[in-house]
């Protein structure tokens, strides 16, 4: 069995930095490039929740998360995995950490209806303005559609899914194996840290640190044992 994970920076493992690596400076961006440095990949993936859960379950993992990913993009990536990548002979569990529902993605440079965004004679002058004026209802719709798509794909292929919110409190009562439905990894860790000031669960940039990923994974593993294993 293999765990195949999709999500945003909380699944990618942003800010999980191998302390043995020397800082790598990017002149063009004038910043350190820890998160994307190939020498840090194994450490980052091993210490995020997906890698830790795989270790608890004694199985390999495939981390396909991307920082800043939206729920719409997650759904498309899951579909692409089943269409173009998946080995149908291998037993897998799809693991999805849904992100903040206000995020949006475009295929290529944009994913919009012309006449409404990106055209000077349309309703909005730019895609940025379009997103700024997007309503709460449209955010809910995109997220509901993304979840319906992913859960339908998994059901049609008889592949189990383990899912939760990394960011955001959106609910999905009708979908299976939804951990802390209505809460999130982010809110769980913040609450734990608030209740016990001895805990240090976040890195400087607001992503879970190694201790944060481990704290969450222990609880997720108990849930997975009941529902998946």
Secondary structure, 3 states (H helix, E strand, C coil): CEEEEECCHHHHCCCCCCCCCCCCEECCCCEECCCCCHHHHHHHHHHCHHHHHHHHHCCEEEECCCCCCCHHHHHHHHHHHHHHHCCCCCCEEEEEEECCCCCCCCCCCCCCCCCCCCCCCCCCCCHHHHHHCCCHHHHHHHHHHHHHHHHHHHHHCCCCEEEEECCCCCCCCCCCCEECCCCCHHHHHHHHHHHCCCCCCECCCCCECHHHHHHHHHHHHHHHHHHCC
